[in-house]
Amino acid sequence: MYRPLPQKKEEHRINGSIDVPKVRLVGDNSIENGIYSTQEALKFSREKELDLVEINPKLNPPVCKILDYKKFLYEQKKRKKQFKAKQIKVNTKEIRFGPQIGEHDGKVKIKSAEKFLMRGDKVKVFVFFKGRSIVYKDQGKIKLLKFAEEIEEYGKVEQMPVMEGKRMYMILAPKKF
């Protein structure tokens, strides 16, 4: 059985697909901004060999511009890409250790946390409790707070130590330099 492929819906209505009696023309073209009949606006666009594009269909009458539609879509796509590039992506890195971690091992963990924070990542520090080590909750909290104190030059505590099941965690955010 043959089924036609679904047509891609255009983002904006253009030229003949604008089916309202009047439109509000805006833009930086030689035509004065104002409310015109759709036929009149289409005539202006044909004279300039451009497209009549509905920019905001929600207003009454809808807002339209006379412009080159393909160029308009290209510029919109370019703007979106630039906006996306400006957004900062924050990753969360995890560091885990037990409540009885040795001093040297702790320093290694601190070094890696500093590296993550300097890159601009958040750090989620876990103290995991296995078996009977759960009785050392206070020791785990002390380790987390000492960890935060050691690293305060590079990051600040975003969330104080919280117990969740068999592990306690704390979140550190990078400081702005």
N, C-alpha and C positions, 0 to 999 in steps of 0.2 A: 504494500500500500504506500503510495507516494504522499508525503507530507511536505509542504513548503517550509523552508527555514524561517524562523521568526525574524521579522525585520527589526533591526537595531533602532530603538527609539531615540530620536534626536533630543538633545538637551534643551534646545530652544526651538520655538516655532519660527519658521522663516517664510518670507514672501507669501505665496498663496495659501499656506496652512494657517495663517492668522485669520480667524473667522469671527472677529468682533467688528461691530460697525465703526467704532472710533478708536483711535490710538493716540497716546501722548508721545510726540517725537522729542527726543533729547539728543544732545551730542554736539560735537564741535564742527559740524558741517555748515554750509552756507544757508541752510534753511532755518528759519526762526523756530525756536522751541515753542511747542504749544500743542493743542489738541486738533487733530486732523481726521478726516474720514480715512478708513483703511485704503480705499481706492486711490485717494489723493497721495497718501504716503507711499503706496506702491509705485505710483507714477513718478514721484520724486526719485525713488531708488532706481527705477529703470533708466531715467535720464542720466543719472550719475554712473550707471552700469555697476551698481552695488546691490547688496541685499538688504531687505527690511527685516530686522531681527528683533524678536520680542525678548526684552531683557528681564522685565518683571511682570509676569502675568497676573499676579495677585492684586495689583492696584486696579482701580476703576477710573478711567480707562487704562488698559495695560500700557506699560512703558516700552517704547521701541526705539531702535537706533538704526541709522542707515550706515552700513559698513560692509567690508569684505568679510564674509562669514568664515571662510577658511583661515584667513589671517587672524580673525578674532579667536577662533578655537585654538590655533597655534599659540597665541600669546597667553591665553588662559592656561594651557597645558604647561607652558614655560613658567608662569607665575606659581602654579601649584608645585612644580619641581623645585623652584627656588625656596618656597616656603618650607617644603619638606626637608631640604638641605639645611635650613637654619635651625630646625628643631634639634634639641639635644637629646640623645638617647642615653638613658641612665641604666646601666647594668647593675645587677646585684650579685656580688661574689660572696661565697660562703667560706667560713673558716671554722673548723671543728676541733675541739680538744676535750679531754676528760678533766674531772675536778682535781686530779693529782698530777697535772702536767708539770714536767721538770722546768727549771729556770731557762736552760738553753733552748729547749723545744718551744717554750713560750716566746723567746726572743725571735726565733725563726718565724713563728706565726705573726708576730708584730711586724717584722720586716715585710712579709708578703701583704699584710693589711695596708701598710704604708704605701706600697707600690700600687695597690688597687685604688686607694684614695687619691693618690697623686694623678692617676689616670682619669679621675672623675667618676669612678664607680662607687656605689654604696657597698657596704660590707655588713653581712649578717654573721655575727659571731655566735657559735653554739658551744655550749658545754653539755656533753651527753653523759647520761648516767646509766651505767650497765649494772644489772643485778642489784646487789646490796649497796652500791655506791650512791644510791638515791638518798641515803641518810646524810650525805654531804652537800645538801642543797645550799646551805649558807656558805660553804667553801667555794662552790661553783659561782655564786653571786659575787663573792669577793674577787675571784679570778677575773670575772667579766669587768668589774669596776676598775681593777688594777690595769686591765688591758686598755680600757677607755682612757685612763689617766696617762698611760705610756704613749698613747697615740693622739693625744689631744692637740698636738701641733699640726697634724694633718687632717683630722676629722673631728666632728662633734657628735655627741650621742643624740640620735634622733628618737630612739625608743629605749627606755630603761629596761634592765633585765626582766624577762617575763618567763614564767614556767609554762611549758606546753608538753604535756605527757611526760616522757622520760628525758626531756631536754629543756635547757634554759637558753634563751637567746636574747641578743641585744642588737640593735641596728645602728650603724655608724654612717653618717653622711659626710662627704668631703667638704672641707672648708673652701671658701672662695678666696683665691689668691689674687 
